[in-house]
Amino acid sequence: MVSIFDTLDTAVISMFGSFGPAEAAIVIVIVLIVFGVGKLPQVGGALGKGIREFRKGKSGELEDTKKLEKPDDKEDKQDN
């Protein structure tokens, strides 16, 4: 049985095609035109910082959910 997601994947690929080296070069040229060579290190640094912050937030969120699922032993001792 064909799911709707298989159909959507096929439709998206046929509509946009694949992302190859030629498309990557076009994107790089557009980025250079928009930001310029001088600001490119600043843009890269800001992008990297944003990705790091996102990963830290995501891992912190996972740690918070683990703490909620498994209560600390200290809380159990205080109840006695």
Phi, psi and chi 1 to 4 in degrees:
 res  aa     phi    psi   chi1   chi2   chi3   chi4
   1 MET       -  134.6  177.6  170.6 -158.2      -
   2 VAL   -90.6  125.3  177.1      -      -      -
   3 SER   -86.3  165.7   73.2      -      -      -
   4 ILE   -66.8  -29.1 -169.1  164.8      -      -
   5 PHE   -69.2  -36.2  -64.2  111.6      -      -
   6 ASP   -62.7  -41.9  -67.3  -24.9      -      -
   7 THR   -65.0  -42.6  -53.0      -      -      -
   8 LEU   -65.3  -41.5  -72.7  175.1      -      -
   9 ASP   -59.9  -44.4  -72.9  -16.9      -      -
  10 THR   -64.0  -40.3  -55.1      -      -      -
  11 ALA   -66.3  -41.9      -      -      -      -
  12 VAL   -66.8  -44.0  168.4      -      -      -
  13 ILE   -63.7  -42.0  -69.9  171.7      -      -
  14 SER   -71.4  -27.5   64.8      -      -      -
  15 MET   -78.4  -43.5 -175.0  170.6   30.8      -
  16 PHE  -102.1  -18.4  -67.4  111.3      -      -
  17 GLY    76.1 -163.9      -      -      -      -
  18 SER  -101.1  161.2   62.5      -      -      -
  19 PHE  -102.5  105.7 -169.7   79.2      -      -
  20 GLY  -113.6 -167.7      -      -      -      -
  21 PRO   -63.3  -35.0  -12.6   18.9      -      -
  22 ALA   -66.2  -41.9      -      -      -      -
  23 GLU   -67.4  -38.8  -70.9   84.0    2.7      -
  24 ALA   -62.5  -41.0      -      -      -      -
  25 ALA   -63.4  -40.2      -      -      -      -
  26 ILE   -63.5  -42.9  -68.4  171.0      -      -
  27 VAL   -62.6  -42.8  169.1      -      -      -
  28 ILE   -62.8  -42.8  -70.1  170.8      -      -
  29 VAL   -63.3  -42.3  167.5      -      -      -
  30 ILE   -64.4  -41.5  -68.9  172.0      -      -
  31 VAL   -62.5  -42.2  167.1      -      -      -
  32 LEU   -63.9  -38.5  -74.3  173.9      -      -
  33 ILE   -67.4  -43.6  -69.8  170.8      -      -
  34 VAL   -71.4  -47.7  170.2      -      -      -
  35 PHE   -95.4  -24.8  -65.9  108.8      -      -
  36 GLY    81.4  162.1      -      -      -      -
  37 VAL   -71.1  -33.6  177.3      -      -      -
  38 GLY   -67.8  -36.3      -      -      -      -
  39 LYS   -91.3   -5.5  -68.3 -146.9  174.9 -154.9
  40 LEU   -59.7  -42.3 -157.2   55.8      -      -
  41 PRO   -62.4  -36.2  -23.9   32.9      -      -
  42 GLN   -66.7  -41.6  -66.7  173.1   -9.1      -
  43 VAL   -65.0  -43.1  171.6      -      -      -
  44 GLY   -63.1  -41.3      -      -      -      -
  45 GLY   -64.6  -42.7      -      -      -      -
  46 ALA   -65.1  -39.5      -      -      -      -
  47 LEU   -65.1  -44.5 -176.5   63.2      -      -
  48 GLY   -62.7  -41.5      -      -      -      -
  49 LYS   -63.5  -40.8 -175.6  178.1  179.1 -177.5
  50 GLY   -63.6  -40.6      -      -      -      -
  51 ILE   -66.2  -42.1  -68.9  170.8      -      -
  52 ARG   -61.9  -44.2  -82.1 -168.1  -56.6  -88.5
  53 GLU   -60.6  -41.7  -64.4  -81.3  -29.8      -
  54 PHE   -62.4  -45.1  177.3   76.1      -      -
  55 ARG   -64.5  -41.0  -73.3 -177.0 -178.2  167.8
  56 LYS   -63.5  -43.4  -77.2 -178.9 -175.3  178.1
  57 GLY   -64.1  -39.7      -      -      -      -
  58 LYS   -66.2  -44.6 -169.8  171.0  125.7 -179.6
  59 SER   -69.8  -35.3   66.6      -      -      -
  60 GLY   -65.0  -36.6      -      -      -      -
  61 GLU   -65.6  -40.4 -178.0  177.8  -57.2      -
  62 LEU   -65.0  -38.9  -67.7  174.3      -      -
  63 GLU   -65.7  -39.3  -70.3  173.4    5.8      -
  64 ASP   -63.6  -40.2  -70.0  -17.7      -      -
  65 THR   -69.3  -33.2   56.3      -      -      -
  66 LYS   -66.1  -39.2  -73.6  179.7 -176.2  176.8
  67 LYS   -65.3  -36.8  -73.2  180.0 -177.5  177.5
  68 LEU   -68.8  -36.7  -70.5  174.3      -      -
  69 GLU   -72.9  -33.7  -69.7  173.7   -1.6      -
  70 LYS  -120.5  100.4 -176.8  178.6  176.4 -176.7
  71 PRO   -66.4  153.6   17.4  -23.3      -      -
  72 ASP   -69.6  154.1  -67.3  -25.1      -      -
  73 ASP   -69.7  -27.0  -69.3  -25.6      -      -
  74 LYS   -60.5  -39.1  -66.0  177.2 -175.7  176.7
  75 GLU   -64.9  -37.7  -67.3  176.1    5.9      -
  76 ASP   -67.0  -38.6  -67.7  -23.3      -      -
  77 LYS   -69.5  -32.7  -69.2  178.8 -177.5  177.2
  78 GLN   -69.4  -29.7  -70.4  175.5   -3.2      -
  79 ASP   -70.1  -27.8  -68.3  -22.9      -      -
  80 ASN   -75.2      -  -69.7  -26.3      -      -
